[in-house]
């Protein structure tokens, strides 16, 4: 059994199949309406499962029906996005691939929070799933450094690569007994869109981390203005790639030459 939804949950699923594991069912979030036309689109995990010929369901309880007909050894959860109900946990054993060094950053946005907080290291934990939010014992963990210029997308890709290897290797070697989590617990709440607005009174390093997260925005002459990439030069933030409202991404200098800000005119 496999439970996952976004793109970062696709490589572990593919690796499990490639390693010879039989995946009896994939559970993922329902199709969502995307774009202006409102066309229903499947999750990346659903697309991958269908390509691999694996049955797909959207209800966790469907796991129990499949298990009753053909008992399975284990359920694997990777970025599923929903809690597993207690009556399902009582019938099946699950492991969860979590993208932080638990108990730091339990919750929905561990990668984003580690980057925003300025952590210099994060990692991946293969943990036992239980009723509490990311509270289960840890079978194994791998640390991953966060560089001064690492973006959230780059960090996700590395964590997925490391986590996929960890999952496949530990399943091959045997899980063993999980160790209880120790240390200070922190929670990774989902990123609120309001948090992505740049506060120009904040320290430069903090603003840089927000831009590296992706989706950071400000305003210029009353219109929304995204800053996709930036550098810190001599203690000042220098935009590199920007996107004025209603226009495609462009080089900052090209935009500046066209907009011609007045002396002292800056983002709001």
C-alpha positions as CSV (number, residue, x, y, z in Angstrom):
1,X,0.0,0.0,0.0
2,X,1.2,3.5,-0.8
3,X,-0.2,6.9,0.3
4,X,1.0,10.1,-1.3
5,X,-0.1,13.1,-3.3
6,X,2.4,15.6,-4.7
7,X,5.3,15.3,-7.1
8,X,7.8,14.7,-4.3
9,X,6.0,11.5,-3.5
10,X,6.4,10.1,-7.0
11,X,10.1,9.0,-6.9
12,X,9.7,6.8,-3.8
13,X,6.7,5.1,-5.4
14,X,8.7,4.4,-8.6
15,X,11.7,3.2,-6.6
16,X,9.5,0.7,-4.6
17,X,8.2,-0.8,-7.8
18,X,11.6,-0.9,-9.4
19,X,13.0,-2.7,-6.3
20,X,10.4,-5.4,-6.8
21,X,7.9,-4.5,-4.1
22,X,4.3,-5.3,-4.9
23,X,2.1,-2.2,-4.4
24,X,-1.5,-3.4,-4.0
25,X,-3.1,0.0,-3.9
26,X,-2.2,3.7,-4.1
27,X,-4.3,6.2,-2.1
28,X,-4.0,9.8,-3.0
29,X,-6.1,13.0,-2.7
30,X,-9.0,13.5,-5.1
31,X,-8.6,15.1,-8.5
32,X,-8.6,18.9,-8.3
33,X,-9.8,21.7,-10.6
34,X,-6.8,23.5,-12.0
35,X,-6.5,26.5,-14.4
36,X,-9.0,28.9,-15.7
37,X,-11.1,26.2,-17.4
38,X,-11.6,24.3,-14.1
39,X,-10.6,21.0,-15.7
40,X,-10.2,18.2,-13.2
41,X,-6.5,17.0,-12.9
42,X,-5.2,14.0,-11.0
43,X,-2.4,14.3,-8.5
44,X,1.1,13.5,-9.6
45,X,1.0,10.3,-7.6
46,X,-2.2,9.2,-9.3
47,X,-0.7,9.8,-12.7
48,X,2.4,7.8,-11.7
49,X,0.3,4.9,-10.3
50,X,-1.8,4.7,-13.4
51,X,1.3,4.7,-15.6
52,X,2.7,1.8,-13.4
53,X,-0.6,-0.1,-13.6
54,X,-1.4,0.2,-9.9
55,X,-5.0,0.6,-8.7
56,X,-5.8,4.0,-7.3
57,X,-8.3,5.1,-4.6
58,X,-9.1,8.3,-2.8
59,X,-10.5,7.0,0.4
60,X,-8.2,5.6,3.1
61,X,-10.8,3.0,4.2
62,X,-10.3,1.3,0.8
63,X,-7.0,0.1,2.2
64,X,-9.0,-2.1,4.6
65,X,-11.0,-3.7,1.9
66,X,-7.9,-4.6,-0.1
67,X,-6.1,-5.8,3.0
68,X,-9.0,-8.1,3.9
69,X,-8.9,-9.8,0.4
70,X,-5.1,-9.9,0.2
71,X,-3.2,-9.1,3.4
72,X,-0.2,-6.8,2.9
73,X,2.9,-6.4,5.0
74,X,3.1,-2.6,5.2
75,X,1.8,0.7,4.2
76,X,4.2,3.5,3.1
77,X,3.2,7.2,3.5
78,X,5.0,10.0,1.7
79,X,3.5,13.5,1.8
80,X,0.0,12.2,1.7
81,X,-1.4,15.4,3.2
82,X,-4.0,13.8,5.5
83,X,-4.1,12.0,8.8
84,X,-4.7,8.3,8.8
85,X,-7.7,7.4,11.0
86,X,-7.2,5.3,14.1
87,X,-9.3,2.4,12.9
88,X,-7.1,2.1,9.9
89,X,-3.9,2.3,12.0
90,X,-5.2,-0.5,14.2
91,X,-5.4,-2.8,11.2
92,X,-2.3,-2.0,9.2
93,X,1.3,-1.1,10.0
94,X,2.6,2.1,8.3
95,X,5.9,3.8,7.9
96,X,6.2,7.5,7.0
97,X,9.0,9.2,5.1
98,X,9.1,12.6,6.7
99,X,11.3,15.4,5.4
100,X,12.8,16.8,8.6
101,X,14.9,15.7,11.5
102,X,12.2,14.9,14.0
103,X,11.0,16.1,16.4
104,X,12.0,19.3,14.7
105,X,9.4,20.4,12.2
106,X,6.5,18.1,12.7
107,X,3.6,19.0,10.5
108,X,2.6,20.1,7.1
109,X,5.5,22.3,5.9
110,X,8.8,20.9,7.3
111,X,11.0,21.8,4.3
112,X,9.7,25.4,4.1
113,X,9.9,26.1,7.8
114,X,13.5,24.8,8.0
115,X,14.5,27.1,5.2
116,X,12.6,30.1,6.6
117,X,14.0,29.6,10.1
118,X,17.6,29.6,8.8
119,X,18.4,26.1,9.8
120,X,21.8,25.0,8.4
121,X,20.8,21.3,8.4
122,X,17.7,19.3,7.9
123,X,17.1,15.8,6.8
124,X,14.8,12.8,6.3
125,X,13.3,10.4,8.9
126,X,11.8,7.0,8.2
127,X,9.3,6.8,11.1
128,X,6.6,4.6,12.5
129,X,3.2,6.1,11.8
130,X,0.9,6.4,14.8
131,X,-2.2,8.5,15.7
132,X,-0.2,11.6,16.9
133,X,1.1,14.1,14.3
134,X,4.5,12.9,13.4
135,X,5.1,11.5,16.9
136,X,6.1,7.9,16.0
137,X,9.5,6.3,16.7
138,X,12.2,6.7,14.1
139,X,13.8,3.8,12.3
140,X,16.5,5.7,10.6
141,X,17.5,9.3,9.6
142,X,19.8,11.1,7.2
143,X,21.0,14.7,7.6
144,X,21.0,17.1,4.6
145,X,22.8,20.5,4.8
146,X,21.1,23.7,3.7
147,X,23.5,25.9,1.8
148,X,23.4,29.7,2.0
149,X,21.8,29.9,-1.5
150,X,19.8,26.7,-1.5
151,X,16.2,27.2,-2.7
152,X,13.2,25.3,-1.5
153,X,12.9,23.4,-4.8
154,X,16.6,22.4,-4.7
155,X,16.2,21.2,-1.1
156,X,13.1,19.2,-1.9
157,X,14.8,17.4,-4.7
158,X,17.8,16.5,-2.5
159,X,15.6,15.4,0.3
160,X,13.5,13.2,-2.0
161,X,16.6,11.6,-3.4
162,X,18.0,10.9,0.0
163,X,14.7,9.7,1.4
164,X,14.0,7.4,-1.5
165,X,17.3,5.6,-1.0
166,X,16.7,5.5,2.7
167,X,13.3,3.9,2.3
168,X,14.4,1.3,-0.2
169,X,17.5,0.4,1.7
170,X,15.8,0.0,5.0
171,X,13.0,-2.1,3.6
172,X,15.6,-4.4,2.1
173,X,17.6,-4.6,5.3
174,X,14.7,-4.8,7.7
175,X,13.2,-2.0,9.7
176,X,14.2,-3.2,13.1
177,X,12.9,-1.4,16.2
178,X,12.1,2.4,16.0
179,X,13.7,4.7,18.5
180,X,11.6,7.3,20.4
181,X,12.1,10.9,19.3
182,X,14.2,13.0,21.6
183,X,14.8,16.8,21.7
184,X,12.8,19.9,21.4
185,X,9.6,19.7,19.4
186,X,8.8,22.4,16.8
187,X,5.8,22.5,14.5
188,X,5.8,23.3,10.8
189,X,2.5,25.0,10.1
190,X,1.4,25.3,6.4
191,X,2.7,28.5,4.8
192,X,0.0,31.2,4.8
193,X,0.0,33.3,1.6
194,X,0.4,36.4,3.7
195,X,3.8,35.2,4.9
196,X,5.1,35.5,1.3
197,X,4.8,39.2,1.2
198,X,8.3,40.8,1.7
199,X,8.8,43.0,4.7
200,X,11.5,45.4,3.7
201,X,12.2,46.3,7.3
202,X,13.2,42.7,8.0
203,X,16.9,41.6,8.0
204,X,18.4,41.1,4.6
205,X,19.1,37.4,5.3
206,X,15.5,36.8,6.3
207,X,14.2,38.4,3.1
208,X,16.7,36.3,1.0
209,X,15.4,33.1,2.7
210,X,11.8,34.1,1.8
211,X,12.7,34.6,-1.8
212,X,14.5,31.3,-1.9
213,X,11.3,29.7,-0.6
214,X,9.5,30.7,-3.8
215,X,6.5,32.9,-4.3
216,X,7.8,36.0,-2.5
217,X,6.2,39.2,-3.6
218,X,6.0,42.9,-3.0
219,X,4.4,45.8,-4.8
220,X,5.6,48.5,-7.1
221,X,3.5,51.5,-8.0
222,X,0.5,49.8,-6.5
223,X,0.8,46.5,-8.5
224,X,2.0,43.1,-7.3
225,X,5.6,42.3,-8.1
226,X,7.2,39.0,-7.6
227,X,10.9,38.5,-6.9
228,X,11.9,35.0,-7.9
229,X,15.7,35.1,-7.3
230,X,18.0,37.5,-5.6
231,X,21.6,37.8,-4.3
232,X,23.1,39.5,-1.3
233,X,25.8,41.9,-2.4
234,X,27.7,43.9,0.2
235,X,25.0,43.4,2.7
236,X,22.2,44.5,0.3
237,X,19.5,42.5,-1.5
238,X,19.9,42.6,-5.2
239,X,17.0,41.1,-7.3
240,X,18.0,38.9,-10.2
241,X,14.8,37.5,-11.7
242,X,11.5,39.3,-11.3
243,X,8.0,39.3,-12.5
244,X,5.8,42.4,-12.7
245,X,2.0,41.7,-12.5
246,X,0.6,40.5,-15.7
247,X,4.0,39.9,-17.3
248,X,6.4,37.0,-17.7
249,X,9.6,36.5,-15.7
250,X,12.4,38.8,-16.7
251,X,15.9,39.9,-15.8
252,X,15.8,42.6,-13.1
253,X,18.1,44.9,-15.0
254,X,15.9,44.6,-18.1
255,X,12.8,45.5,-16.0
256,X,14.6,48.4,-14.3
257,X,15.7,49.8,-17.6
258,X,12.1,49.7,-18.8
259,X,10.4,50.9,-15.6
260,X,12.9,53.6,-14.9
261,X,12.3,54.0,-11.2
262,X,12.9,57.5,-9.9
263,X,15.7,58.2,-7.5
264,X,14.7,56.8,-4.1
265,X,11.7,54.9,-5.6
266,X,11.6,51.4,-4.3
267,X,9.3,48.5,-3.7
268,X,6.5,48.9,-1.2
